[in-house]
Amino acid sequence: PAFLWAAAAAEGYGPLREAPGMAFCGMYRRTRDFNAAPAYAHTNLGFYLFWSQLFSDWKIAERLSEKGVCVAFAEGGRDQPPWTPSLAPRNDKSSSQWVVWDYGEERFAPRGLLVRPSK
């Protein structure tokens, strides 16, 4: 897809944009491929969503780089992008499990995140 929408999910349904530490939520536009997979740049903030070949997962980071600061990641291969669950019939509001940096606790913690194609 040309654009993706990422939103925090409350109890598996989103969006819940006011969630603390989730500043990376919002609209992403497709940019150049990275690691032979689609990569996306946040339309307003300095975040990127891409597949990491080094860690074999999908990341949201401050740079389109394997060595940038990662704020969230989701397990999954290059052929299983995080928006795949939203493409299933009657499942357009399902979130996927991400691990997000918790600034208050200073550690990664599991969070639901809805990533879906947008027009």
C-alpha positions in Angstrom: 0.0 0.0 0.0 1.0 3.6 -0.6 0.0 4.8 2.9 -0.4 3.1 6.3 -2.2 4.3 9.4 -0.7 3.2 12.8 -2.7 3.7 16.0 -2.6 2.4 19.5 -5.2 -0.2 20.2 -7.3 -0.4 23.4 -8.4 -4.0 24.1 -7.6 -5.0 20.5 -9.5 -2.1 18.9 -8.2 1.3 17.9 -7.5 4.0 17.6 -6.6 5.4 21.0 -4.3 8.2 20.0 -3.8 9.6 23.5 -1.8 6.7 24.7 1.4 7.8 26.4 4.7 7.0 24.6 2.9 6.4 21.3 3.9 9.6 19.5 4.9 7.5 16.5 1.2 6.8 15.7 -0.3 8.4 12.7 0.0 8.3 8.9 3.0 6.8 7.1 3.8 7.1 3.4 5.7 4.6 1.4 9.3 5.5 0.7 12.1 3.6 -0.9 12.3 -0.1 -0.2 14.7 -1.1 2.6 16.1 -4.7 3.1 14.1 -5.7 0.0 10.8 -4.9 1.7 8.4 -1.8 1.7 9.5 1.0 4.0 7.3 3.9 5.3 8.1 7.4 6.6 5.8 9.2 9.1 4.1 12.1 7.3 4.7 14.6 10.1 7.3 13.1 12.5 10.8 11.6 12.1 9.7 7.9 12.4 10.1 5.0 9.9 8.3 1.7 9.7 10.4 -1.0 8.0 11.5 -4.7 8.1 14.8 -5.3 9.9 16.9 -8.0 8.2 19.3 -7.8 11.2 16.6 -8.7 13.7 14.0 -10.4 11.4 11.2 -8.2 12.7 9.2 -5.1 11.7 10.4 -1.9 13.4 9.3 1.7 14.0 12.5 3.7 14.5 13.8 7.2 14.4 15.9 6.5 11.3 15.6 4.2 8.3 18.6 2.2 9.5 19.3 -1.1 11.2 21.3 0.9 13.9 18.8 3.6 14.6 16.9 4.0 17.9 13.9 1.6 17.9 10.7 2.7 19.6 8.6 -0.4 18.7 8.9 -3.8 17.0 6.8 -6.7 16.0 7.9 -10.3 15.3 7.3 -11.3 11.7 9.1 -12.1 8.5 9.5 -9.9 5.5 6.6 -11.7 3.9 4.3 -11.1 6.9 4.0 -7.3 7.2 2.2 -5.9 10.3 -0.8 -4.7 8.2 -1.6 -8.2 7.0 -4.2 -8.9 9.8 -6.2 -5.8 8.7 -6.6 -7.3 5.2 -8.5 -10.4 6.5 -12.2 -10.4 5.9 -14.2 -8.9 8.7 -11.1 -8.3 10.7 -10.3 -4.7 9.7 -10.0 -3.5 13.3 -7.8 -6.2 14.7 -4.5 -5.1 16.3 -1.2 -7.0 16.3 1.1 -7.4 19.2 4.0 -5.0 19.2 6.7 -4.4 21.8 6.9 -0.6 22.5 9.5 1.3 24.5 7.9 2.5 27.7 9.5 5.8 28.6 8.2 5.8 32.2 9.4 2.2 33.0 12.5 2.5 30.7 11.9 -0.9 29.1 10.1 -2.5 26.2 6.5 -3.6 27.0 3.9 -5.4 24.9 1.2 -3.2 23.4 -1.6 -3.6 20.8 -1.0 -1.6 17.7 -3.3 -1.3 14.7 -1.5 -0.9 11.4 -3.7 -0.8 8.3 -3.5 0.5 4.8 -5.0 3.9 4.2 -6.0 5.8 1.1 
